[in-house]
Amino acid sequence: MNLSEIAGKEIVNLVSGERLGVVGECDLIIDETTGKILALLIPKEKGFFGLKKEKSVLEVPWRSVKKIGNDMIIIEYDGVY
């Protein structure tokens, strides 16, 4: 599978039912020797009523990816966001 084939797909967590982001907004950790994807880095801004947002990143191991469909990627991740 090419990166262009997963770009633009929504990432949805099966555990929480939450939409986490879109692959185009995420970074990937890739093994330089094999070219395999190791993890997704999903950015999220946290704030209280739009005040002082702090940015955090969720690192989801690629093994947590359960299904890649036409429109979305389903992950099973119970880590803290």
C-alpha positions in Angstrom: 0.0 0.0 0.0 1.3 3.5 -0.9 1.1 6.5 1.3 -1.1 8.2 -1.3 -3.7 5.4 -0.8 -4.1 6.2 3.0 -3.8 10.0 2.7 -7.1 11.8 3.5 -8.6 8.9 5.4 -10.2 9.6 8.8 -8.8 7.8 11.8 -11.5 6.5 14.2 -10.8 4.7 17.5 -12.8 1.6 17.9 -12.5 1.7 21.7 -13.9 5.2 22.3 -15.7 5.8 19.0 -13.8 9.1 18.7 -12.6 10.6 15.4 -9.0 11.3 16.0 -7.9 13.1 12.8 -7.1 12.6 9.2 -4.0 10.9 7.9 -3.0 14.1 6.0 -2.8 16.0 9.3 -0.7 13.2 11.0 2.9 12.3 10.9 4.2 8.8 10.5 7.2 7.1 12.1 8.8 4.9 9.5 11.6 2.3 9.9 14.4 3.7 7.7 15.8 0.3 6.8 12.6 -1.6 6.0 10.3 1.3 5.0 7.5 -0.1 7.2 5.2 2.2 9.2 5.9 1.9 13.0 3.4 4.4 14.3 1.0 7.3 13.6 1.6 10.6 15.3 -1.8 12.2 15.7 -1.8 15.9 16.8 -4.5 17.3 19.0 -5.0 20.8 20.5 -6.4 20.9 24.0 -8.0 24.0 25.4 -10.7 25.2 27.7 -13.4 27.3 25.9 -11.0 28.3 23.2 -8.5 29.7 25.7 -4.8 28.9 25.7 -4.6 25.8 23.6 -1.7 23.4 24.2 -0.7 21.0 21.5 -0.2 17.3 22.3 0.6 14.3 20.1 -0.8 10.8 20.4 1.6 8.1 19.2 -0.4 5.1 18.1 1.6 2.0 17.2 0.9 0.7 13.7 -0.1 -2.7 15.2 -3.2 -0.9 16.6 -4.5 -0.4 13.1 -7.3 -2.9 12.7 -8.9 -2.0 9.3 -8.2 0.3 6.4 -11.4 1.0 4.5 -12.3 3.3 1.6 -12.9 6.3 3.8 -11.4 5.6 7.2 -8.8 3.8 9.2 -10.1 1.9 12.3 -7.7 1.7 15.2 -8.1 -0.1 18.5 -6.2 2.0 21.0 -7.0 2.3 24.7 -4.1 4.6 25.6 -4.7 8.0 27.1 -5.2 10.9 24.7 
